[in-house]
Amino acid sequence: MLRRTFMAATATIALTASSAFAAGHSKDIVDTAIDAGSFTTLVAAVEAAGLVDVLKGDGPFTVFAPTDEAFAALPEGTVEGLLADPEALAAILTYHVVPGAVMSGDLSNGMTATTVNGADITIMTEGGVMVNDANVTAADIEASNGVIHVIDAVILPPM
């Protein structure tokens, strides 16, 4: 159900995507994350949730990407439990994705953005950029179908 909702939202986003954004960027979000080498857990989670094809799609998407260290900081057994529950995993992963290409220059203090999950995240820009309780450690990593901002924690949707 969540995957179908994500796919429907993606189809709408793809209709409004600008082909100009892809100019000069040959790798999509998934391949960019793989090449970076610090997102192996995120890539495995995207695969387990069945979201690879979606995140390789036209987009554009903005992904707040937790590093391997961010996943390792979760309580023991959390990642394994999520990998065994693709629907819960998809809900968390889609909470890290915002429709459209949102560059760091587009952010303002206290702004909210609705994620593909449907829940809002809050962006703070004073004293560094934060997404909810996660710090953005690298920004504006462009891909052919969007942008990645690296974060130091896994953000969880509200219950």
Residue pairs with C-beta under 8 A, 6 or more apart in sequence:
1 87
2 87
2 90
2 91
2 94
2 117
3 49
3 50
3 51
3 54
3 90
5 118
6 51
6 54
6 90
6 94
6 116
7 54
9 99
9 116
10 54
10 57
10 59
10 116
12 99
13 58
13 59
13 60
13 61
13 99
13 100
14 57
14 58
14 59
17 58
17 59
17 60
17 145
18 60
21 60
21 101
21 144
21 145
21 146
22 144
22 145
25 142
25 143
25 144
26 144
27 35
27 143
27 144
28 55
28 56
28 59
28 143
28 144
28 145
29 55
29 56
29 59
29 61
29 63
29 143
29 145
29 146
29 148
30 43
30 46
30 52
30 55
30 56
31 56
31 143
32 141
32 143
32 148
33 39
33 42
33 43
33 63
33 65
33 148
34 43
36 141
38 67
38 68
38 69
38 150
39 65
39 66
39 67
39 68
40 68
41 66
41 68
41 71
41 72
41 79
42 65
42 66
42 67
42 68
42 71
44 83
45 71
45 79
45 82
45 83
45 89
45 93
46 52
46 55
46 93
48 82
48 83
48 86
48 89
49 86
49 89
49 90
49 93
50 86
50 90
51 90
51 93
51 94
55 61
55 63
55 97
55 145
56 145
57 145
58 145
59 101
59 145
59 146
60 99
60 100
60 101
60 145
60 146
60 147
61 97
61 98
61 99
61 100
61 101
61 116
61 145
61 146
61 147
62 97
62 98
62 99
62 100
62 101
62 102
62 146
62 147
62 148
62 149
63 96
63 97
63 146
63 147
63 148
63 149
64 96
64 97
64 98
64 121
64 131
64 134
64 136
64 149
64 151
64 155
65 96
65 148
65 149
65 150
65 151
66 96
66 134
66 151
66 152
66 153
66 154
66 155
67 137
67 150
67 151
67 152
69 152
70 134
70 151
70 152
70 153
70 154
71 79
71 154
73 153
73 154
74 154
82 88
82 89
82 92
83 89
91 117
91 157
92 117
92 154
92 156
92 157
94 115
94 116
94 117
95 115
95 116
95 117
95 119
95 121
95 155
95 156
95 157
96 115
96 151
96 155
97 115
97 116
97 117
98 113
98 114
98 115
98 116
98 121
99 114
99 116
101 146
101 147
102 113
102 147
103 139
103 140
103 147
104 129
104 136
104 139
104 140
104 149
107 123
107 125
107 129
108 123
108 125
109 123
109 124
109 125
109 126
110 122
110 123
110 124
111 122
111 123
112 120
112 121
112 122
112 123
113 120
113 121
113 123
114 120
115 121
115 157
117 157
119 157
119 158
121 131
121 132
121 155
122 131
122 132
123 129
123 130
123 131
124 130
128 135
128 136
129 135
129 136
129 139
129 149
130 136
131 149
131 151
131 155
132 155
133 153
133 155
134 151
134 152
134 153
134 154
134 155
135 151
135 152
135 153
136 149
136 150
136 151
137 150
137 151
137 152
138 149
138 150
139 149
139 150
140 147
140 149
141 147
141 148
141 149
141 150
